Amino acid sequence: MEERYRIIYMALPLSVQGFVTQTMDDNGETFYTICLNTAFNWETQLKTFGHEIGHIVHRDFDSNLPVGEIERIRHESGYLY
């Protein structure tokens, strides 16, 4: 299945490199928005993008695990999913 996403760049607190949200479009199809912090350089944004894509690929939005556990797993597995 092909996942649909967009990337946006925003000024965020320095404690946040980025995040991903899951929404439904007007047709009820899943759509993701990946937000990257403009305060960080391109390399950090690329690593953050890979991390956020990992959440999509591994279907973390469907997980019953606590968010802290999901983040631990993603960070242990590396940034590029």
KAMOZI-V272180 format. One record per helix or strand of 3 or more residues. SS is the DSSP state (2 for helix, 1 for strand). FROM is the first residue (numbers start at 1). TO is the last residue. If there is no record, write none. Layout:
BEGIN
{{SS & FROM & TO} {SS & FROM & TO}}
END
This chain:
BEGIN
{{1 & 5 & 10} {1 & 18 & 24} {1 & 30 & 37} {2 & 42 & 57} {2 & 60 & 62} {2 & 67 & 77}}
END
